Structure formats: C-alpha cells, structure tokens
Amino acid sequence: FRKLTVEENVMAILETLEKMPSDKALYVHHKRIPVFLLSELKDRNFDYRIKEPGNSEVYMLIFKS
C-alpha cells in the first residue's frame, strides 16, 4: 500500500468520472480541497459540492452538470 500523490489522486478521480453513468455521483474524502481538480471538473462539465467539517477533512460530491 502506498499513498497516492496529488496528481495521481486527481487522475484517479477523473478516470472514475469518465466511466461513471451520468445519473450517478462520486463521493470523495480528502485532507484538503483538491484545487487542481476543480478547473478540470468545470472543463469536463461536472459540478461539485464541498463540505469541510474540520481540520484536514474535506468531503466532495461530484456529479454531471
């Protein structure tokens, strides 16, 4: 088991979204807001909601716009 880099995380999320049916959503748990991902989501017509309940805890729900 190895920890993924930020770039690897972003790529894994984008690959999952490409395969995901348009009526589904992806739930992601991060330590911080993945800023690099946000512009990619917009470019690919995805929307998202972010919740930050505490330090080093970010939840995202990503879905097709």
C-alpha positions as CSV (number, residue, x, y, z in Angstrom):
1,F,0.0,0.0,0.0
2,R,1.4,3.4,-0.9
3,K,-0.1,6.9,-0.6
4,L,-1.0,8.5,-3.9
5,T,0.4,11.8,-5.0
6,V,-1.9,14.8,-5.6
7,E,-1.6,14.3,-9.3
8,E,-2.4,10.6,-9.0
9,N,-5.5,11.3,-6.9
10,V,-6.7,13.8,-9.5
11,M,-6.1,11.4,-12.4
12,A,-7.9,8.5,-10.5
13,I,-10.9,10.7,-9.8
14,L,-11.1,11.9,-13.5
15,E,-10.8,8.3,-14.8
16,T,-13.5,7.2,-12.5
17,L,-15.8,10.1,-13.6
18,E,-15.2,9.2,-17.3
19,K,-16.6,5.7,-16.6
20,M,-19.4,6.7,-14.3
21,P,-23.0,6.8,-15.5
22,S,-24.4,10.4,-15.8
23,D,-27.1,9.7,-13.3
24,K,-24.6,8.8,-10.5
25,A,-22.3,10.9,-8.2
26,L,-18.8,10.3,-6.9
27,Y,-18.2,10.8,-3.1
28,V,-14.6,11.8,-2.3
29,H,-12.8,12.2,1.0
30,H,-9.7,14.4,1.1
31,K,-7.4,16.1,3.6
32,R,-7.9,19.5,1.8
33,I,-9.7,20.9,-1.2
34,P,-8.1,19.5,-4.4
35,V,-7.7,22.9,-6.1
36,F,-6.1,21.3,-9.3
37,L,-9.2,19.2,-9.7
38,L,-11.7,22.0,-9.6
39,S,-10.9,23.5,-13.0
40,E,-10.7,20.0,-14.6
41,L,-14.2,19.3,-13.3
42,K,-15.5,22.5,-14.8
43,D,-13.9,21.8,-18.2
44,R,-15.5,18.4,-18.2
45,N,-19.0,19.6,-17.3
46,F,-19.0,18.3,-13.8
47,D,-20.4,20.1,-10.8
48,Y,-19.5,19.5,-7.1
49,R,-20.4,20.3,-3.5
50,I,-17.8,20.6,-0.8
51,K,-18.1,20.2,2.9
52,E,-15.3,21.0,5.4
53,P,-16.4,19.7,8.8
54,G,-12.9,20.1,10.4
55,N,-9.2,20.4,10.0
56,S,-7.7,18.1,7.3
57,E,-11.2,16.8,6.4
58,V,-12.9,17.6,3.1
59,Y,-15.8,15.8,1.6
60,M,-16.8,16.3,-2.1
61,L,-19.8,15.1,-4.1
62,I,-19.1,15.3,-7.8
63,F,-21.8,14.9,-10.4
64,K,-22.5,15.7,-14.1
65,S,-23.8,19.2,-14.6
